[in-house]
Amino acid sequence: MRPVLVLASASPRRHELLGWLVADWVTDTSAVDERPLPQETAADLVRRLAIAKAREVESRRRRDWVLGADTVVEIDGEVLGKPVDDADATAMLGRLAGREHRVSTGFALLAPGGALSAAEVVVTRVRFRPLAAGAIAAYVASGEPEGKAGGYAIQGRGAALIERIDGSLTNVIGLPLVEVGLALRQAGLLDR
């Protein structure tokens, strides 16, 4: 059997983004614990998790290429994961309001047999516009913050929260397409 590309992610956003690059791929979700280690930086965390997710799926798919990824929001040296509830989302958004933060996505591509073909961390700076409490409450009530690193989705209603972005938009969504495309091309998995 010919090796296939496997995305080790359940993220609908990553599914959509990868589909912009390649036509043929499959999904096999990993079950890696995403909690940061003590004193772990955002870059170290997303790199470690991307590799761990890819390795966990590769253990079941030894003959295939496996792509793992992880995205976090970081402000003041603290990693903001996915909000646990509306109050957590409100606190995150209040902290981001009127300020710049960094979005880091790590990705790892494993070759058939498990060799690490590529591993990279891409960082994008994002600045929120100032937000009134009512604007934050309305956004949280929309349900969009659920399951999103930092409590917002730049590809949805969250775009209205953004004043400026410096770097890759697709990185903020969850998969830096320029860098992933280059890794796939170097692996012979992408023609364009």
Contacts in CASP RR format, 6 or more apart in sequence:
PFRMAT RR
TARGET T0000
AUTHOR 0000-0000-0000
METHOD contacts of the structure
MODEL  1
MRPVLVLASASPRRHELLGWLVADWVTDTSAVDERPLPQETAADLVRRLA
IAKAREVESRRRRDWVLGADTVVEIDGEVLGKPVDDADATAMLGRLAGRE
HRVSTGFALLAPGGALSAAEVVVTRVRFRPLAAGAIAAYVASGEPEGKAG
GYAIQGRGAALIERIDGSLTNVIGLPLVEVGLALRQAGLLDR
1 63 0 8 1.000
3 63 0 8 1.000
3 64 0 8 1.000
3 65 0 8 1.000
3 112 0 8 1.000
4 24 0 8 1.000
4 25 0 8 1.000
4 26 0 8 1.000
4 64 0 8 1.000
4 65 0 8 1.000
5 22 0 8 1.000
5 24 0 8 1.000
5 25 0 8 1.000
5 26 0 8 1.000
5 64 0 8 1.000
5 65 0 8 1.000
5 66 0 8 1.000
5 67 0 8 1.000
5 184 0 8 1.000
5 189 0 8 1.000
6 25 0 8 1.000
6 26 0 8 1.000
6 27 0 8 1.000
6 28 0 8 1.000
6 57 0 8 1.000
6 61 0 8 1.000
6 64 0 8 1.000
6 65 0 8 1.000
6 66 0 8 1.000
6 67 0 8 1.000
7 14 0 8 1.000
7 15 0 8 1.000
7 18 0 8 1.000
7 25 0 8 1.000
7 26 0 8 1.000
7 27 0 8 1.000
7 28 0 8 1.000
7 67 0 8 1.000
7 68 0 8 1.000
8 28 0 8 1.000
8 29 0 8 1.000
8 30 0 8 1.000
8 53 0 8 1.000
8 54 0 8 1.000
8 56 0 8 1.000
8 57 0 8 1.000
8 58 0 8 1.000
8 66 0 8 1.000
8 67 0 8 1.000
8 68 0 8 1.000
8 69 0 8 1.000
9 15 0 8 1.000
9 27 0 8 1.000
9 29 0 8 1.000
9 30 0 8 1.000
9 53 0 8 1.000
9 67 0 8 1.000
9 68 0 8 1.000
9 69 0 8 1.000
10 27 0 8 1.000
10 29 0 8 1.000
11 69 0 8 1.000
11 174 0 8 1.000
13 153 0 8 1.000
13 155 0 8 1.000
13 173 0 8 1.000
13 174 0 8 1.000
13 175 0 8 1.000
14 69 0 8 1.000
14 174 0 8 1.000
14 175 0 8 1.000
15 27 0 8 1.000
17 170 0 8 1.000
17 173 0 8 1.000
17 174 0 8 1.000
17 175 0 8 1.000
17 177 0 8 1.000
18 25 0 8 1.000
18 67 0 8 1.000
18 175 0 8 1.000
18 180 0 8 1.000
19 25 0 8 1.000
20 177 0 8 1.000
21 177 0 8 1.000
21 180 0 8 1.000
21 181 0 8 1.000
21 184 0 8 1.000
21 190 0 8 1.000
22 184 0 8 1.000
22 189 0 8 1.000
22 190 0 8 1.000
28 57 0 8 1.000
28 60 0 8 1.000
28 61 0 8 1.000
28 66 0 8 1.000
29 57 0 8 1.000
30 52 0 8 1.000
30 53 0 8 1.000
30 54 0 8 1.000
30 56 0 8 1.000
30 57 0 8 1.000
30 68 0 8 1.000
31 56 0 8 1.000
32 49 0 8 1.000
32 52 0 8 1.000
32 53 0 8 1.000
32 56 0 8 1.000
34 49 0 8 1.000
34 70 0 8 1.000
36 45 0 8 1.000
36 79 0 8 1.000
37 45 0 8 1.000
37 48 0 8 1.000
40 48 0 8 1.000
40 79 0 8 1.000
41 77 0 8 1.000
42 72 0 8 1.000
42 74 0 8 1.000
42 77 0 8 1.000
42 79 0 8 1.000
42 102 0 8 1.000
42 104 0 8 1.000
43 104 0 8 1.000
43 106 0 8 1.000
43 121 0 8 1.000
43 123 0 8 1.000
45 70 0 8 1.000
45 72 0 8 1.000
45 79 0 8 1.000
45 104 0 8 1.000
46 70 0 8 1.000
46 71 0 8 1.000
46 72 0 8 1.000
46 104 0 8 1.000
46 105 0 8 1.000
46 106 0 8 1.000
46 121 0 8 1.000
47 106 0 8 1.000
47 108 0 8 1.000
47 119 0 8 1.000
47 120 0 8 1.000
47 121 0 8 1.000
49 70 0 8 1.000
49 106 0 8 1.000
50 68 0 8 1.000
50 69 0 8 1.000
50 70 0 8 1.000
50 106 0 8 1.000
50 107 0 8 1.000
50 108 0 8 1.000
50 119 0 8 1.000
51 68 0 8 1.000
51 108 0 8 1.000
51 116 0 8 1.000
51 119 0 8 1.000
53 68 0 8 1.000
53 69 0 8 1.000
53 70 0 8 1.000
53 108 0 8 1.000
54 66 0 8 1.000
54 67 0 8 1.000
54 68 0 8 1.000
54 108 0 8 1.000
54 109 0 8 1.000
54 110 0 8 1.000
55 66 0 8 1.000
55 110 0 8 1.000
55 114 0 8 1.000
57 66 0 8 1.000
57 68 0 8 1.000
58 64 0 8 1.000
58 66 0 8 1.000
58 110 0 8 1.000
58 113 0 8 1.000
58 114 0 8 1.000
62 112 0 8 1.000
62 113 0 8 1.000
62 114 0 8 1.000
63 112 0 8 1.000
63 113 0 8 1.000
64 112 0 8 1.000
65 109 0 8 1.000
65 110 0 8 1.000
65 111 0 8 1.000
65 112 0 8 1.000
65 117 0 8 1.000
65 187 0 8 1.000
65 189 0 8 1.000
66 109 0 8 1.000
66 110 0 8 1.000
66 114 0 8 1.000
67 107 0 8 1.000
67 108 0 8 1.000
67 109 0 8 1.000
67 110 0 8 1.000
67 180 0 8 1.000
68 107 0 8 1.000
68 108 0 8 1.000
68 109 0 8 1.000
69 105 0 8 1.000
69 106 0 8 1.000
69 107 0 8 1.000
69 108 0 8 1.000
69 174 0 8 1.000
69 175 0 8 1.000
69 180 0 8 1.000
70 105 0 8 1.000
70 106 0 8 1.000
71 103 0 8 1.000
71 104 0 8 1.000
71 105 0 8 1.000
71 106 0 8 1.000
71 149 0 8 1.000
71 171 0 8 1.000
71 172 0 8 1.000
71 174 0 8 1.000
72 79 0 8 1.000
72 80 0 8 1.000
72 81 0 8 1.000
72 103 0 8 1.000
72 104 0 8 1.000
72 149 0 8 1.000
72 150 0 8 1.000
73 79 0 8 1.000
73 80 0 8 1.000
73 81 0 8 1.000
73 92 0 8 1.000
73 96 0 8 1.000
73 101 0 8 1.000
73 102 0 8 1.000
73 103 0 8 1.000
73 149 0 8 1.000
73 150 0 8 1.000
73 151 0 8 1.000
74 80 0 8 1.000
74 101 0 8 1.000
74 102 0 8 1.000
74 103 0 8 1.000
74 104 0 8 1.000
75 95 0 8 1.000
75 96 0 8 1.000
75 99 0 8 1.000
75 101 0 8 1.000
75 102 0 8 1.000
80 92 0 8 1.000
80 95 0 8 1.000
80 96 0 8 1.000
80 101 0 8 1.000
80 149 0 8 1.000
80 150 0 8 1.000
80 151 0 8 1.000
81 149 0 8 1.000
81 150 0 8 1.000
81 151 0 8 1.000
82 146 0 8 1.000
82 147 0 8 1.000
82 148 0 8 1.000
82 149 0 8 1.000
82 150 0 8 1.000
82 151 0 8 1.000
83 89 0 8 1.000
83 92 0 8 1.000
83 145 0 8 1.000
83 146 0 8 1.000
83 147 0 8 1.000
83 148 0 8 1.000
83 150 0 8 1.000
83 151 0 8 1.000
86 140 0 8 1.000
86 141 0 8 1.000
86 145 0 8 1.000
89 140 0 8 1.000
89 145 0 8 1.000
89 146 0 8 1.000
89 151 0 8 1.000
90 136 0 8 1.000
90 137 0 8 1.000
90 140 0 8 1.000
92 145 0 8 1.000
92 150 0 8 1.000
92 151 0 8 1.000
93 128 0 8 1.000
93 131 0 8 1.000
93 136 0 8 1.000
93 139 0 8 1.000
93 140 0 8 1.000
93 145 0 8 1.000
93 150 0 8 1.000
93 151 0 8 1.000
93 152 0 8 1.000
93 161 0 8 1.000
94 131 0 8 1.000
94 136 0 8 1.000
96 128 0 8 1.000
96 150 0 8 1.000
96 152 0 8 1.000
96 161 0 8 1.000
97 128 0 8 1.000
97 129 0 8 1.000
97 130 0 8 1.000
97 131 0 8 1.000
97 136 0 8 1.000
97 161 0 8 1.000
98 127 0 8 1.000
98 128 0 8 1.000
98 129 0 8 1.000
98 130 0 8 1.000
98 131 0 8 1.000
98 163 0 8 1.000
99 127 0 8 1.000
99 128 0 8 1.000
100 125 0 8 1.000
100 126 0 8 1.000
100 127 0 8 1.000
100 128 0 8 1.000
100 164 0 8 1.000
101 125 0 8 1.000
101 126 0 8 1.000
101 127 0 8 1.000
101 128 0 8 1.000
102 123 0 8 1.000
102 124 0 8 1.000
102 125 0 8 1.000
102 126 0 8 1.000
103 123 0 8 1.000
103 124 0 8 1.000
103 125 0 8 1.000
103 126 0 8 1.000
103 149 0 8 1.000
103 171 0 8 1.000
103 172 0 8 1.000
104 121 0 8 1.000
104 122 0 8 1.000
104 123 0 8 1.000
105 121 0 8 1.000
105 122 0 8 1.000
105 171 0 8 1.000
105 174 0 8 1.000
105 175 0 8 1.000
105 176 0 8 1.000
106 119 0 8 1.000
106 120 0 8 1.000
106 121 0 8 1.000
106 122 0 8 1.000
107 118 0 8 1.000
107 119 0 8 1.000
107 120 0 8 1.000
107 122 0 8 1.000
107 175 0 8 1.000
107 176 0 8 1.000
107 179 0 8 1.000
107 180 0 8 1.000
107 183 0 8 1.000
108 116 0 8 1.000
108 118 0 8 1.000
108 119 0 8 1.000
109 116 0 8 1.000
109 117 0 8 1.000
109 118 0 8 1.000
109 119 0 8 1.000
109 180 0 8 1.000
109 183 0 8 1.000
109 184 0 8 1.000
109 187 0 8 1.000
110 116 0 8 1.000
110 117 0 8 1.000
111 117 0 8 1.000
111 187 0 8 1.000
117 183 0 8 1.000
117 186 0 8 1.000
117 187 0 8 1.000
118 183 0 8 1.000
118 186 0 8 1.000
118 187 0 8 1.000
120 176 0 8 1.000
120 179 0 8 1.000
120 183 0 8 1.000
122 168 0 8 1.000
122 171 0 8 1.000
122 176 0 8 1.000
122 179 0 8 1.000
123 171 0 8 1.000
124 165 0 8 1.000
124 166 0 8 1.000
124 167 0 8 1.000
124 168 0 8 1.000
124 169 0 8 1.000
124 171 0 8 1.000
124 172 0 8 1.000
125 165 0 8 1.000
125 166 0 8 1.000
125 167 0 8 1.000
126 154 0 8 1.000
126 162 0 8 1.000
126 164 0 8 1.000
126 165 0 8 1.000
126 166 0 8 1.000
126 172 0 8 1.000
127 162 0 8 1.000
127 163 0 8 1.000
127 164 0 8 1.000
127 165 0 8 1.000
128 161 0 8 1.000
128 162 0 8 1.000
128 163 0 8 1.000
129 161 0 8 1.000
129 162 0 8 1.000
129 163 0 8 1.000
131 161 0 8 1.000
135 161 0 8 1.000
139 145 0 8 1.000
139 152 0 8 1.000
139 157 0 8 1.000
139 158 0 8 1.000
139 161 0 8 1.000
142 157 0 8 1.000
144 152 0 8 1.000
144 153 0 8 1.000
144 156 0 8 1.000
144 157 0 8 1.000
144 158 0 8 1.000
145 151 0 8 1.000
145 152 0 8 1.000
145 153 0 8 1.000
152 158 0 8 1.000
152 161 0 8 1.000
153 173 0 8 1.000
154 162 0 8 1.000
154 165 0 8 1.000
154 169 0 8 1.000
154 172 0 8 1.000
154 173 0 8 1.000
155 173 0 8 1.000
165 172 0 8 1.000
168 176 0 8 1.000
168 177 0 8 1.000
168 178 0 8 1.000
168 179 0 8 1.000
170 176 0 8 1.000
170 177 0 8 1.000
170 178 0 8 1.000
181 190 0 8 1.000
184 190 0 8 1.000
185 191 0 8 1.000
185 192 0 8 1.000
END
